[in-house]
Structures are given as structure tokens and as C-alpha cells.
Amino acid sequence: MGDGISVAEGIHFPDTADGARWVAGALVTDGEGRVFVQRRSPDRRLFPGCWDLVGGHVEPGETMPEALSREIAEETGWRLTAVVAELDRLVWTPADGVERHEADYLVRVAGDLAAPRLEPGKHTDFRWIGEGELHILQESRDPGDTFIAETAALGLARARTPE
């Protein structure tokens, strides 16, 4: 793939021009068994004040790798260097009633992992959490809304698997 981004064998990105509303999710790990999470601003329309993973909507004309790269840069200031594994694909409909198709990936990035540049107005805080701390991802969420914690657990497990 161009832009110096390596993509692991067997990853097939979805056709984001298929008319669906696509969301790109990026799981960033630190090599020490932790995953990067950030708290959404309290005034966000969806999931206000919740801890979340890096990602967002794929813009018109954008491919999934382009969206991953853009979202990582916008939300952290880091640069996408590798897409290591596809973790999950799902279809979900939040409170706004708009169906989304989401694909989540374990990624590698370049940049200062200790000093992300959070996107102003969108995120207020960040943490690196290990498996024993995944419960914080349930803060401010409905008890049944376990998707973020489950995806983080998938990413941590996959990050432990040799490539």
C-alpha cells in the first residue's frame, strides 16, 4: 500500500463506496499490553463523556485505510504505519437512528505515544489501559453496551500473538 503503510496479509478492506455509512476503528497498543483510549467530550451528541477508541466516520470518496490514517492523525497526532489485523466488523444503530457499518483494526503508529495531540473539542483526556482496566470503558455507558471493551480485549489479545 502507498504512503509507507504496511498491510498484513489476508486483510481485505470493505468497499466504502457501497452507499453504507462506514466507521473506521483503530486499536493502538503500546507493546506493553496496553491499549490507547480517549474520553469523548461531555457535549458530544453520541456517547458523551464515554471512553472510546480512535476512529470515526469514513468521508465520501475515502478508502478505509485513508480514513484510518486521517482519524489517527486528527485524534492523536500520530502517523499510521501498519494495519496488523482486522478485529471485527459489525452493523450498529446508535440513538440518532443512522445505521453504521464499522470495521475495526489493530494498527501500529509512529509518534510520541506518551504525548498524543487530542482533537480539540472532541476529546478531553486519554489513558493507556491493560486488560485489568477494561472495566473503565463501561463508565457512562449503558450496561449492555460492551462493544468498546470487547474490541479493546480483542485488540490486546491479537497484539500478544506473534505476527
Secondary structure as the mmCIF struct_conf table of DSSP 4:
data_model
#
loop_
_struct_conf.conf_type_id
_struct_conf.id
_struct_conf.beg_label_comp_id
_struct_conf.beg_label_asym_id
_struct_conf.beg_label_seq_id
_struct_conf.end_label_comp_id
_struct_conf.end_label_asym_id
_struct_conf.end_label_seq_id
TURN_TY1_P TURN_TY1_P1 ASP A 3 GLY A 4
STRN STRN1 SER A 6 VAL A 7
TURN_TY1_P TURN_TY1_P2 GLU A 9 GLY A 10
TURN_TY1_P TURN_TY1_P3 THR A 16 ALA A 17
BEND BEND1 ASP A 18 ALA A 20
STRN STRN2 TRP A 22 VAL A 28
STRN STRN3 THR A 29 THR A 29
BEND BEND2 GLY A 31 GLY A 33
STRN STRN4 VAL A 35 ARG A 40
HELX_LH_PP_P HELX_LH_PP_P1 SER A 41 SER A 41
TURN_TY1_P TURN_TY1_P4 PRO A 42 ASP A 43
BEND BEND3 ARG A 45 PHE A 47
TURN_TY1_P TURN_TY1_P5 PRO A 48 GLY A 49
STRN STRN5 TRP A 51 ASP A 52
STRN STRN6 VAL A 54 HIS A 57
HELX_LH_PP_P HELX_LH_PP_P2 VAL A 58 GLU A 59
TURN_TY1_P TURN_TY1_P6 PRO A 60 GLY A 61
HELX_RH_AL_P HELX_RH_AL_P1 MET A 64 THR A 76
BEND BEND4 GLY A 77 GLY A 77
STRN STRN7 ARG A 79 TRP A 92
TURN_TY1_P TURN_TY1_P7 ALA A 95 ASP A 96
STRN STRN8 ARG A 100 ALA A 110
BEND BEND5 GLY A 111 GLY A 111
TURN_TY1_P TURN_TY1_P8 LEU A 113 ALA A 114
BEND BEND6 ALA A 115 ALA A 115
HELX_LH_PP_P HELX_LH_PP_P3 LEU A 118 GLU A 119
TURN_TY1_P TURN_TY1_P9 PRO A 120 LYS A 122
STRN STRN9 HIS A 123 ILE A 129
HELX_RH_3T_P HELX_RH_3T_P1 GLU A 131 GLN A 138
TURN_TY1_P TURN_TY1_P10 GLU A 139 SER A 140
BEND BEND7 ARG A 141 ARG A 141
TURN_TY1_P TURN_TY1_P11 PRO A 143 GLY A 144
HELX_RH_AL_P HELX_RH_AL_P2 PHE A 147 ALA A 159
TURN_TY1_P TURN_TY1_P12 ARG A 160 ARG A 160
BEND BEND8 THR A 161 THR A 161
#
